[in-house]
Amino acid sequence: MTPWVRSATASVHAAIPSPCPTASARTAAPIAVVPCWRSRTSNSIQRRSDMPRIAVDAMGGDSVPDVPVAGAVEAMSNHPELSIVLVGPTDQIEAELSQLDHDPSRIEICQTDEWVEMSESPVEALRNKPNSSLSLMVKLQKEDRVDGIFSAGNTGAMVAACTVHLKMLKGVRRPAIALPLPRGETPVMLCDGGANVECRPLHLLQNAIMADAMLRCAYSVESPRVGLLNVGSERDKGHTLAKETYQLLEASGLDFAGNVEGGDIFNADVDVVVCDGFVGNVVLKTAEGFSESLFKTLATELGDGLAEQGSDVAPLKALLRSGLQKIRSRFDYSEYGGAPLLGPRGVCTIGHGRSDRKAVANALDWTVRMIATGVQQELIESIEREMQHLDPSTVDPSSVDPSRISQTESPTSH
């Protein structure tokens, strides 16, 4: 159970059209099955200007293709303007769709019998499986045939594919995963959550810039406060990377609040917590493991204690159960669904490997929101604006090396 944020889903629904009910009977109309990679001028998938279109990796995740397909159909019921391209084996996808109420005119299938396993090396998968469902999905985004993409599969492969095929937005050096951590009405954005385990100060500065831009655009936070994750709150704490990054953040146009210690992530008065992907991934997995352990312990101890009191405490048991369920839902990854991959030239959302139907639907809700609020343009403008504050001598001229990306375990896999 990953500590996503319940309020994020509510804010997504508040900014998009209200849900429309699904059809009362299963449809027997055919789904358009088209080859993904033919000439743009033939029957291949074409982007329509009258509705947002999102490509979904139907073979990404622990339970495929049933969960991605069902989640996509649910997202369509929430967004009457949304159309979906499901990428994967046609026979398996159609078998799942036959069990669901859906509008076939808003679904297309991009046929492929190849996909990336969760355990595969990202670079090897990218090299050896050019026609995988994940790679074809990313190429649909590259060709501007869809407005956004989503996968709950191998995160390392997703990051590598987006880096190689989509390239970076102007001025962006490395991609970063923005992970929402629970805190009141708006989350704390942890960036990076696992895309890059080896970073330089410039990369961390850009992580802060991109997370700041996303919060302003998607959450309407006027001036997000940025904190640097460190071993102490004092200015001179930490290793060389932390000290040099501190100087860049301090000189930037961001609202920099200084260092933030690990124990203060959920309570500090900051909106963005900046770190490299190695540290961010450890923070995420620690929070995930602790929350699971905590709720199991609470359920066991409270259950045993109340059982000893007999039937007289039945109302109290019901109250405690309801309270625990509400608290747990705030830490449930399915309430948010996905984490934006910031930096590539396209709206990319990554889901938890254990995503269920609800999580996929909510991740697609978020993807729709990213498209509608114009986050990509805001990222470009923010990077350009903030880079003007930067001393040119501090800029790393090296290009992005995909082999150095996503070497950590996927932050959204189990």
C-alpha positions as CSV (number, residue, x, y, z in Angstrom):
1,M,0.0,0.0,0.0
2,T,1.7,3.2,-1.2
3,P,1.0,6.4,0.6
4,W,-0.9,8.3,-2.1
5,V,-3.4,11.0,-1.3
6,R,-7.2,10.7,-1.2
7,S,-7.8,14.4,-1.6
8,A,-6.0,14.3,-5.0
9,T,-8.7,12.2,-6.5
10,A,-11.4,14.6,-5.2
11,S,-9.6,17.6,-6.8
12,V,-9.3,15.8,-10.1
13,H,-13.0,15.1,-10.2
14,A,-13.7,18.7,-9.3
15,A,-11.9,20.0,-12.3
16,I,-13.4,17.7,-14.9
17,P,-16.9,16.9,-16.2
18,S,-19.1,15.0,-13.9
19,P,-19.3,11.2,-14.4
20,C,-21.9,9.8,-16.8
21,P,-23.4,6.3,-16.2
22,T,-22.3,3.3,-18.2
23,A,-24.7,1.6,-20.6
24,S,-27.2,-0.6,-18.9
25,A,-26.4,-3.6,-21.1
26,R,-23.2,-5.0,-22.5
27,T,-22.5,-3.9,-26.0
28,A,-21.9,-6.3,-28.8
29,A,-20.6,-3.7,-31.2
30,P,-17.1,-4.3,-32.6
31,I,-14.0,-2.5,-31.3
32,A,-11.7,-0.9,-33.8
33,V,-8.5,-3.0,-34.0
34,V,-5.8,-1.1,-36.0
35,P,-2.1,-1.7,-36.6
36,C,-0.1,0.7,-34.5
37,W,2.7,1.2,-36.9
38,R,1.6,1.9,-40.4
39,S,1.6,5.1,-42.4
40,R,-0.2,8.0,-40.7
41,T,-2.4,8.4,-43.7
42,S,-4.0,5.0,-43.6
43,N,-6.3,3.3,-41.0
44,S,-3.7,3.6,-38.3
45,I,-4.5,5.3,-35.0
46,Q,-5.1,9.0,-35.5
47,R,-5.4,11.7,-32.9
48,R,-8.8,13.4,-32.9
49,S,-9.0,17.0,-31.9
50,D,-12.5,16.8,-30.4
51,M,-11.6,14.6,-27.4
52,P,-8.6,13.7,-25.3
53,R,-7.1,10.4,-26.1
54,I,-5.0,8.3,-23.7
55,A,-3.0,5.1,-24.6
56,V,-3.0,2.4,-21.9
57,D,-0.5,-0.4,-21.6
58,A,-2.9,-3.3,-21.3
59,M,-0.1,-5.6,-20.3
60,G,1.5,-3.4,-17.6
61,G,1.0,-4.6,-14.0
62,D,0.6,-7.7,-11.9
63,S,-2.9,-8.5,-13.2
64,V,-3.2,-8.1,-16.9
65,P,-5.0,-7.4,-19.1
66,D,-8.1,-7.5,-16.8
67,V,-7.1,-4.6,-14.5
68,P,-5.9,-2.1,-17.0
69,V,-8.9,-2.8,-19.3
70,A,-11.4,-2.5,-16.5
71,G,-9.8,0.6,-15.1
72,A,-9.8,2.2,-18.6
73,V,-13.5,1.5,-19.0
74,E,-14.3,3.0,-15.6
75,A,-12.3,6.1,-16.5
76,M,-14.3,6.5,-19.6
77,S,-17.5,6.4,-17.6
78,N,-16.1,9.3,-15.5
79,H,-15.1,11.3,-18.6
80,P,-17.6,11.3,-21.4
81,E,-15.1,13.2,-23.6
82,L,-12.3,10.6,-23.2
83,S,-11.3,8.0,-25.7
84,I,-8.9,5.1,-25.0
85,V,-6.3,3.1,-27.0
86,L,-5.5,-0.2,-25.4
87,V,-2.1,-1.6,-26.4
88,G,-1.7,-5.4,-26.2
89,P,-3.0,-8.7,-27.5
90,T,-6.3,-8.2,-29.3
91,D,-7.8,-11.5,-28.3
92,Q,-7.1,-11.0,-24.6
93,I,-8.3,-7.4,-24.6
94,E,-11.5,-8.2,-26.4
95,A,-12.2,-11.1,-24.0
96,E,-12.0,-8.6,-21.1
97,L,-14.1,-6.0,-22.9
98,S,-16.8,-8.6,-23.6
99,Q,-17.4,-8.7,-19.8
100,L,-17.8,-5.0,-19.4
101,D,-20.3,-2.3,-20.2
102,H,-18.6,0.1,-22.5
103,D,-18.9,2.4,-25.6
104,P,-16.9,0.7,-28.4
105,S,-16.8,3.9,-30.4
106,R,-14.4,5.4,-27.8
107,I,-12.0,2.4,-27.6
108,E,-9.3,1.3,-30.1
109,I,-6.9,-1.6,-29.8
110,C,-3.3,-1.4,-30.8
111,Q,-2.3,-5.0,-31.5
112,T,0.9,-6.5,-30.2
113,D,1.8,-9.9,-28.7
114,E,4.9,-8.6,-27.0
115,W,5.2,-7.0,-23.6
116,V,7.7,-6.2,-20.9
117,E,7.8,-8.3,-17.7
118,M,8.1,-6.6,-14.3
119,S,11.4,-8.3,-13.6
120,E,13.1,-7.4,-16.9
121,S,16.1,-5.0,-17.2
122,P,14.7,-1.7,-18.5
123,V,17.6,-1.2,-21.0
124,E,17.4,-4.8,-22.2
125,A,13.7,-4.6,-22.6
126,L,14.0,-1.4,-24.6
127,R,16.6,-2.9,-26.9
128,N,15.2,-6.4,-27.4
129,K,11.4,-5.7,-27.4
130,P,10.8,-2.7,-29.8
131,N,7.2,-3.9,-30.3
132,S,6.3,-4.4,-26.7
133,S,3.0,-2.9,-25.5
134,L,4.9,-0.3,-23.5
135,S,7.2,0.7,-26.4
136,L,4.3,1.0,-28.9
137,M,2.3,3.0,-26.3
138,V,5.2,5.5,-26.0
139,K,5.6,5.7,-29.7
140,L,1.9,6.6,-30.0
141,Q,2.7,9.6,-27.8
142,K,5.8,10.4,-29.8
143,E,3.7,10.5,-33.0
144,D,1.1,12.8,-31.4
145,R,-1.6,10.2,-31.9
146,V,-2.5,10.3,-28.2
147,D,-2.5,13.1,-25.6
148,G,-1.2,11.0,-22.8
149,I,0.0,7.6,-21.8
150,F,-0.3,5.3,-18.7
151,S,1.4,2.1,-17.6
152,A,1.4,0.2,-14.3
153,G,4.1,-2.1,-15.6
154,N,7.9,-2.0,-15.4
155,T,8.7,1.6,-14.2
156,G,12.3,1.4,-15.2
157,A,11.4,0.4,-18.7
158,M,8.7,3.2,-18.9
159,V,11.2,5.8,-17.8
160,A,13.8,4.6,-20.3
161,A,11.3,4.4,-23.2
162,C,10.0,7.9,-22.5
163,T,13.6,9.2,-22.3
164,V,14.7,7.6,-25.5
165,H,11.6,7.9,-27.7
166,L,10.0,11.1,-26.5
167,K,13.2,13.0,-25.5
168,M,13.2,15.7,-22.9
169,L,11.4,19.0,-22.9
170,K,13.5,21.9,-23.9
171,G,16.1,22.6,-21.2
172,V,15.3,19.5,-19.1
173,R,18.3,17.2,-18.4
174,R,16.7,14.2,-16.7
175,P,13.2,12.9,-16.1
176,A,11.8,12.7,-12.5
177,I,8.9,10.9,-10.9
178,A,6.7,13.2,-8.7
179,L,5.2,11.2,-5.9
180,P,2.4,12.7,-3.8
181,L,2.7,12.0,0.0
182,P,-0.3,12.5,2.3
183,R,-0.8,15.8,4.0
184,G,-4.1,17.6,4.4
185,E,-5.9,19.0,1.4
186,T,-2.8,19.0,-0.9
187,P,0.0,16.5,-0.9
188,V,3.7,16.9,-0.4
189,M,5.4,16.2,-3.7
190,L,8.5,14.0,-3.3
191,C,10.7,14.5,-6.4
192,D,12.4,12.3,-7.5
193,G,10.7,9.1,-6.5
194,G,13.0,6.7,-8.4
195,A,13.8,7.7,-12.0
196,N,17.5,8.6,-11.4
197,V,19.6,7.2,-8.7
198,E,22.7,9.2,-9.5
199,C,22.1,13.0,-9.7
200,R,24.1,16.2,-9.9
201,P,23.0,19.5,-8.3
202,L,21.5,20.7,-11.6
203,H,19.2,17.7,-11.8
204,L,17.9,18.2,-8.3
205,L,17.3,21.9,-9.0
206,Q,15.3,20.9,-12.1
207,N,13.3,18.3,-10.0
208,A,12.3,21.2,-7.8
209,I,11.4,23.4,-10.7
210,M,9.2,20.7,-12.3
211,A,7.4,19.7,-9.1
212,D,6.8,23.4,-8.4
213,A,5.3,23.9,-11.8
214,M,3.1,20.9,-11.5
215,L,1.7,21.9,-8.1
216,R,0.9,25.4,-9.4
217,C,-0.8,24.1,-12.5
218,A,-2.6,21.0,-11.2
219,Y,-3.3,22.0,-7.6
220,S,-3.5,25.7,-8.0
221,V,-0.8,26.2,-5.3
222,E,0.2,29.8,-5.9
223,S,3.8,29.7,-4.6
224,P,4.9,26.2,-3.5
225,R,7.5,26.0,-0.8
226,V,10.4,23.8,-1.7
227,G,12.5,21.9,0.8
228,L,15.7,19.9,0.3
229,L,15.8,16.4,2.0
230,N,18.8,16.3,4.2
231,V,20.2,14.8,7.4
232,G,19.7,18.1,9.3
233,S,18.0,21.4,8.9
234,E,21.1,23.5,9.2
235,R,22.4,25.1,6.0
236,D,25.8,23.4,6.1
237,K,24.5,19.9,6.7
238,G,24.9,17.0,4.3
239,H,27.3,15.7,1.7
240,T,28.6,17.7,-1.2
241,L,25.6,17.0,-3.4
242,A,23.3,18.4,-0.7
243,K,25.4,21.5,-0.1
244,E,25.8,22.4,-3.7
245,T,22.1,21.8,-4.4
246,Y,21.2,24.0,-1.5
247,Q,23.2,26.8,-3.1
248,L,21.4,26.4,-6.4
249,L,18.0,26.3,-4.8
250,E,18.8,29.4,-2.6
251,A,19.8,31.3,-5.7
252,S,16.8,30.3,-7.8
253,G,13.5,32.1,-8.1
254,L,11.7,29.3,-6.2
255,D,10.3,29.7,-2.7
256,F,13.1,27.7,-1.0
257,A,12.5,26.9,2.6
258,G,15.8,25.2,3.3
259,N,16.6,21.6,4.4
260,V,14.0,19.2,5.5
261,E,14.8,16.1,7.7
262,G,13.2,12.7,6.9
263,G,11.1,12.8,10.1
264,D,9.5,16.0,9.0
265,I,8.5,15.1,5.4
266,F,4.8,14.7,6.3
267,N,4.7,17.6,8.8
268,A,7.0,20.3,7.4
269,D,5.7,23.5,6.0
270,V,6.8,22.7,2.5
271,D,4.9,21.6,-0.7
272,V,7.9,20.0,-2.5
273,V,10.6,17.8,-1.1
274,V,13.6,17.4,-3.4
275,C,15.9,14.4,-3.4
276,D,17.6,12.0,-5.8
277,G,15.8,8.9,-7.0
278,F,17.7,6.6,-4.7
279,V,16.8,8.4,-1.6
280,G,13.2,9.1,-2.8
281,N,12.7,5.4,-3.5
282,V,13.9,4.4,-0.1
283,V,11.6,7.0,1.5
284,L,8.6,5.7,-0.5
285,K,9.3,2.0,0.3
286,T,9.8,2.8,4.0
287,A,6.6,4.7,4.3
288,E,4.8,1.9,2.4
289,G,6.1,-0.8,4.6
290,F,5.5,1.1,7.8
291,S,1.9,2.0,6.9
292,E,1.1,-1.7,6.1
293,S,2.7,-2.9,9.3
294,L,1.0,-0.2,11.4
295,F,-2.5,-1.0,10.1
296,K,-2.0,-4.7,10.5
297,T,-0.9,-4.2,14.1
298,L,-3.8,-1.8,14.9
299,A,-6.3,-4.2,13.5
300,T,-4.9,-7.2,15.4
301,E,-4.5,-5.4,18.8
302,L,-7.8,-3.5,18.7
303,G,-9.6,-6.6,17.5
304,D,-8.2,-8.8,20.2
305,G,-8.7,-6.2,22.9
306,L,-12.4,-5.6,22.0
307,A,-13.1,-9.3,21.7
308,E,-12.2,-9.8,25.3
309,Q,-14.9,-7.2,26.3
310,G,-17.8,-9.2,24.9
311,S,-20.8,-8.0,22.9
312,D,-21.3,-4.8,24.9
313,V,-18.7,-3.0,22.9
314,A,-20.2,-3.7,19.5
315,P,-21.0,0.0,18.8
316,L,-17.4,0.9,19.7
317,K,-16.0,-1.8,17.4
318,A,-18.1,-0.4,14.5
319,L,-16.9,3.1,15.2
320,L,-13.2,2.1,15.4
321,R,-13.5,0.0,12.2
322,S,-15.0,2.9,10.4
323,G,-12.3,5.3,11.6
324,L,-9.5,2.9,10.7
325,Q,-11.0,2.4,7.2
326,K,-11.0,6.2,6.7
327,I,-7.5,6.6,7.8
328,R,-6.3,3.7,5.7
329,S,-8.0,5.1,2.6
330,R,-5.8,8.2,2.9
331,F,-2.7,6.0,2.5
332,D,-4.2,3.8,-0.2
333,Y,-2.4,4.1,-3.5
334,S,-5.6,3.3,-5.4
335,E,-7.1,6.6,-4.2
336,Y,-4.6,8.5,-6.3
337,G,-3.6,5.9,-8.8
338,G,-0.4,7.1,-10.4
339,A,2.6,9.4,-10.3
340,P,3.5,11.8,-13.1
341,L,6.7,11.3,-14.9
342,L,8.0,14.8,-15.4
343,G,10.4,15.9,-18.1
344,P,9.6,13.9,-21.3
345,R,7.8,15.5,-24.2
346,G,4.4,14.1,-23.3
347,V,2.0,13.5,-20.5
348,C,3.2,10.3,-18.9
349,T,1.7,8.6,-15.8
350,I,3.1,5.6,-14.0
351,G,0.9,3.3,-11.9
352,H,1.7,1.0,-9.0
353,G,2.4,-2.6,-10.1
354,R,-0.3,-3.8,-7.8
355,S,-2.9,-1.4,-9.2
356,D,-6.5,-2.5,-9.1
357,R,-9.3,-1.3,-11.3
358,K,-10.0,1.7,-9.1
359,A,-6.3,2.7,-9.1
360,V,-6.1,2.6,-12.9
361,A,-9.2,4.7,-13.3
362,N,-7.9,7.3,-10.8
363,A,-4.5,7.3,-12.6
364,L,-6.3,8.1,-15.8
365,D,-8.3,10.8,-14.0
366,W,-5.0,12.3,-13.1
367,T,-3.7,12.0,-16.7
368,V,-6.8,13.8,-18.0
369,R,-6.2,16.6,-15.5
370,M,-2.5,16.9,-16.6
371,I,-3.7,17.2,-20.2
372,A,-6.5,19.7,-19.4
373,T,-4.4,22.0,-17.2
374,G,-1.5,22.3,-19.6
375,V,1.2,21.1,-17.3
376,Q,3.6,20.4,-20.2
377,Q,3.7,24.1,-21.3
378,E,4.1,25.2,-17.7
379,L,7.1,22.9,-17.3
380,I,8.8,24.4,-20.4
381,E,8.2,28.0,-19.3
382,S,9.3,27.3,-15.7
383,I,12.5,25.6,-16.7
384,E,13.4,28.4,-19.1
385,R,12.6,31.1,-16.5
386,E,14.5,29.5,-13.7
387,M,17.5,28.6,-15.8
388,Q,18.0,32.3,-16.3
389,H,18.9,32.5,-12.6
390,L,21.6,29.9,-13.0
391,D,25.3,30.5,-13.3
392,P,26.3,29.0,-16.7
393,S,29.4,27.5,-15.2
394,T,27.3,25.2,-13.1
395,V,25.4,23.7,-16.0
396,D,26.4,20.1,-16.8
397,P,26.8,19.8,-20.6
398,S,26.6,16.0,-20.6
399,S,23.7,14.4,-22.4
400,V,21.2,12.0,-20.9
401,D,22.4,8.5,-20.8
402,P,19.5,6.0,-20.7
403,S,21.7,3.3,-19.2
404,R,22.0,5.4,-16.0
405,I,18.3,5.9,-15.7
406,S,16.0,3.9,-13.5
407,Q,18.6,1.5,-12.0
408,T,16.7,1.5,-8.8
409,E,13.7,-0.8,-8.2
410,S,10.5,0.6,-9.6
411,P,8.9,2.9,-7.0
412,T,5.5,1.7,-8.3
413,S,6.2,-2.0,-8.4
414,H,5.9,-4.3,-5.4
